[in-house]
Amino acid sequence: MSKKFLTDVIQEATELSGVASNALAATIIEAIKNEIVNNGRFTIPDFGAFIVKETPKRSALNPRTGEKVAVKAGATVRFKASPALKEGALAGLKKAKRKAKKA
């Protein structure tokens, strides 16, 4: 999903102009980012949750030289799909496979 996609969906669903739809999409994205930063989690029912996970300090290998490199501890955002989204995605995958077999 991109900001343009979100803008287009907002514009089609409402009678807002392109500029207003773009501003609304930017506001929604900013609100989601702020919620993740402040609470470490953002959940959309029947869609899923974005969760902040800490990554430990570790060592890795430089693929070019084979030399060990220290990687600092940090954080990343993970997405966990809801059961409803998983079921829907599986149903869509099965439907696409049946369509491909017919063609």
Backbone bond lengths (Angstrom), bond angles and torsions (degrees), N, CA, C in turn:
res aa  C-N    CA-C-N  psi(-1)  N-CA   C-N-CA  omega(-1)  CA-C   N-CA-C  phi
1 M - - - 1.443 - - 1.522 107.78 -
2 S 1.296 115.32 140.27 1.458 119.96 179.10 1.530 109.09 -121.67
3 K 1.318 115.41 169.07 1.460 120.26 177.91 1.525 109.61 -64.21
4 K 1.326 117.29 -36.30 1.464 121.14 178.59 1.521 110.55 -63.96
5 F 1.332 116.90 -42.14 1.463 121.10 177.98 1.523 109.76 -60.19
6 L 1.333 116.91 -46.88 1.450 121.72 179.24 1.530 110.74 -62.15
7 T 1.311 117.35 -41.31 1.466 122.00 177.56 1.517 110.78 -61.40
8 D 1.328 117.06 -44.35 1.466 121.22 -179.84 1.528 111.74 -64.23
9 V 1.322 117.28 -40.30 1.471 121.07 178.80 1.522 110.15 -64.77
10 I 1.324 117.18 -43.38 1.470 121.16 178.86 1.526 109.92 -63.06
11 Q 1.320 116.86 -43.07 1.456 121.10 -178.14 1.527 111.28 -65.18
12 E 1.340 117.14 -38.77 1.463 120.29 178.74 1.530 111.81 -71.17
13 A 1.336 117.05 -36.50 1.460 120.78 -176.76 1.524 112.87 -78.11
14 T 1.321 116.96 -25.31 1.459 121.30 -179.54 1.521 108.13 -121.90
15 E 1.293 116.24 178.62 1.458 120.28 177.24 1.524 110.70 -104.02
16 L 1.342 116.16 31.04 1.457 120.71 178.77 1.518 110.41 -79.66
17 S 1.326 115.68 153.44 1.463 120.22 175.87 1.524 109.61 -72.73
18 G 1.318 116.16 170.00 1.456 120.89 179.04 1.516 112.42 -61.60
19 V 1.339 116.63 -39.88 1.463 121.12 -179.79 1.526 110.32 -66.60
20 A 1.329 116.70 -43.07 1.466 120.57 -179.81 1.529 110.28 -68.00
21 S 1.332 117.07 -39.30 1.468 120.78 178.00 1.522 110.72 -63.82
22 N 1.323 116.91 -40.46 1.464 121.73 178.33 1.526 110.38 -64.38
23 A 1.322 116.97 -41.89 1.469 120.71 178.55 1.524 110.61 -64.98
24 L 1.331 117.69 -39.80 1.455 121.28 178.73 1.534 110.78 -66.39
25 A 1.320 117.10 -41.62 1.472 120.76 177.43 1.526 110.35 -61.84
26 A 1.326 117.10 -42.80 1.465 121.04 178.75 1.525 110.77 -63.47
27 T 1.324 117.27 -39.02 1.463 121.69 178.86 1.531 110.82 -65.72
28 I 1.326 116.94 -41.81 1.470 121.10 178.81 1.524 110.07 -63.23
29 I 1.325 117.09 -46.12 1.470 121.10 179.68 1.528 110.61 -62.01
30 E 1.316 117.13 -42.63 1.470 121.39 179.24 1.528 110.88 -63.91
31 A 1.332 117.39 -39.57 1.469 120.96 178.99 1.532 110.75 -64.95
32 I 1.326 116.79 -40.32 1.467 120.97 177.70 1.524 109.92 -63.63
33 K 1.337 116.96 -46.18 1.466 120.45 178.78 1.522 111.42 -60.03
34 N 1.326 117.06 -43.65 1.468 120.48 179.49 1.522 111.56 -62.94
35 E 1.320 117.54 -39.55 1.466 121.33 179.19 1.523 110.62 -64.79
36 I 1.329 117.18 -41.43 1.464 121.07 178.57 1.528 110.26 -65.32
37 V 1.323 117.75 -43.11 1.465 121.44 -179.35 1.527 110.84 -66.41
38 N 1.328 117.74 -43.52 1.463 121.31 -175.74 1.528 113.51 -76.91
39 N 1.330 117.85 -38.97 1.463 120.80 -173.89 1.527 114.07 -111.04
40 G 1.322 117.46 -12.30 1.456 120.27 -179.31 1.511 113.61 77.43
41 R 1.343 117.33 8.29 1.460 120.53 -176.72 1.530 109.42 -161.12
42 F 1.326 115.89 145.04 1.462 121.68 172.98 1.516 107.42 -142.78
43 T 1.327 116.94 123.20 1.461 121.58 -175.98 1.518 110.64 -119.24
44 I 1.333 115.44 135.73 1.455 122.41 171.73 1.526 106.12 -116.74
45 P 1.339 118.31 114.92 1.461 120.04 -178.74 1.533 111.62 -55.98
46 D 1.310 117.23 143.48 1.469 126.02 -178.66 1.532 113.10 62.44
47 F 1.332 117.91 10.35 1.464 121.32 176.05 1.515 109.98 -122.86
48 G 1.326 117.04 -62.08 1.457 120.15 179.39 1.508 111.59 158.70
49 A 1.334 114.38 -169.87 1.461 120.19 -176.42 1.520 110.26 -133.90
50 F 1.320 115.73 141.05 1.455 123.01 171.90 1.521 105.79 -100.34
51 I 1.333 117.13 123.40 1.457 122.09 -173.93 1.523 109.46 -127.23
52 V 1.340 117.04 134.32 1.461 121.46 177.12 1.526 108.13 -82.03
53 K 1.325 116.50 127.57 1.465 122.58 177.68 1.521 108.38 -120.37
54 E 1.329 115.54 137.60 1.458 120.14 176.10 1.518 109.38 -81.42
55 T 1.332 115.95 140.60 1.463 120.33 175.84 1.523 107.86 -108.95
56 P 1.320 117.30 133.60 1.471 120.13 -176.59 1.530 112.22 -76.56
57 K 1.313 114.97 162.13 1.463 121.72 173.72 1.538 106.42 -68.40
58 R 1.327 116.12 137.89 1.467 119.21 -178.23 1.514 110.08 -153.58
59 S 1.314 115.45 174.52 1.456 119.27 174.21 1.517 107.89 -115.75
60 A 1.320 115.82 146.97 1.458 122.25 -179.10 1.526 108.27 -133.15
61 L 1.318 115.75 171.32 1.463 120.80 178.27 1.515 110.05 -107.46
62 N 1.334 115.63 134.22 1.454 121.26 172.44 1.531 106.13 -72.81
63 P 1.331 119.19 118.10 1.462 119.85 -176.05 1.532 113.57 -65.36
64 R 1.303 117.75 -25.82 1.457 121.11 -178.46 1.533 111.97 -76.31
65 T 1.341 115.63 -43.63 1.468 119.48 -174.86 1.523 113.23 -106.72
66 G 1.335 117.89 -17.84 1.451 121.03 -176.39 1.516 112.75 78.43
67 E 1.318 116.71 4.57 1.461 122.80 -178.26 1.535 110.48 -77.90
68 K 1.330 117.22 143.49 1.461 121.11 176.79 1.528 109.25 -74.19
69 V 1.340 115.39 138.43 1.456 122.29 -178.96 1.522 107.72 -128.80
70 A 1.321 117.13 136.21 1.463 121.33 177.12 1.527 109.37 -81.47
71 V 1.332 116.34 131.57 1.460 122.13 177.23 1.525 107.33 -111.60
72 K 1.336 116.07 126.62 1.465 120.89 -177.76 1.519 111.02 -70.47
73 A 1.327 115.75 156.02 1.464 121.27 173.08 1.522 107.98 -67.67
74 G 1.296 116.60 151.78 1.450 120.07 -179.04 1.513 110.99 -161.47
75 A 1.301 115.48 -154.13 1.456 121.09 179.25 1.516 108.34 -144.97
76 T 1.328 115.70 152.75 1.446 121.93 176.51 1.519 108.71 -140.83
77 V 1.312 117.26 160.54 1.453 121.50 178.19 1.521 107.74 -104.95
78 R 1.322 115.51 126.79 1.462 122.04 179.18 1.519 108.35 -110.08
79 F 1.326 115.89 152.74 1.463 121.29 175.77 1.516 109.04 -113.82
80 K 1.323 116.67 131.85 1.456 121.75 176.07 1.524 107.08 -119.31
81 A 1.325 115.84 115.65 1.465 121.04 -178.10 1.516 110.90 -71.75
82 S 1.333 116.01 146.61 1.460 120.88 177.28 1.526 108.98 -75.86
83 P 1.329 117.78 159.54 1.463 120.10 177.43 1.532 112.58 -57.65
84 A 1.328 117.53 -37.18 1.463 120.99 179.31 1.529 110.95 -63.70
85 L 1.326 117.32 -41.13 1.461 121.17 178.74 1.526 110.69 -67.16
86 K 1.324 117.05 -40.70 1.465 120.73 178.49 1.522 111.01 -61.89
87 E 1.335 116.93 -44.64 1.464 120.67 178.78 1.518 111.24 -62.77
88 G 1.324 117.03 -43.44 1.453 121.32 178.87 1.521 112.37 -63.77
89 A 1.326 116.28 -41.06 1.468 120.70 179.36 1.524 110.51 -65.93
90 L 1.329 117.58 -40.11 1.461 121.51 178.48 1.524 110.72 -65.16
91 A 1.332 116.61 -42.27 1.464 120.52 178.53 1.530 110.41 -63.12
92 G 1.335 117.22 -41.16 1.463 121.13 178.52 1.514 111.71 -65.63
93 L 1.328 117.22 -37.85 1.459 121.59 178.70 1.522 110.41 -65.36
94 K 1.332 116.69 -44.44 1.465 120.66 179.08 1.526 110.86 -62.86
95 K 1.329 116.71 -40.17 1.460 121.58 179.58 1.527 110.44 -64.50
96 A 1.327 117.13 -42.15 1.468 121.36 179.12 1.513 110.81 -64.27
97 K 1.335 117.63 -39.14 1.460 120.69 178.87 1.524 111.37 -65.73
98 R 1.362 116.45 -40.24 1.468 119.59 177.49 1.515 110.84 -64.29
99 K 1.320 117.78 -40.30 1.457 122.74 178.29 1.524 110.91 -62.75
100 A 1.341 115.88 -42.24 1.461 120.99 -178.74 1.523 110.49 -66.20
101 K 1.330 117.86 -35.41 1.464 121.22 179.48 1.530 110.67 -65.97
102 K 1.334 117.18 -38.01 1.469 121.77 -178.58 1.524 111.52 -68.90
103 A 1.306 116.63 -31.86 1.477 120.87 -174.94 1.502 112.31 -79.03
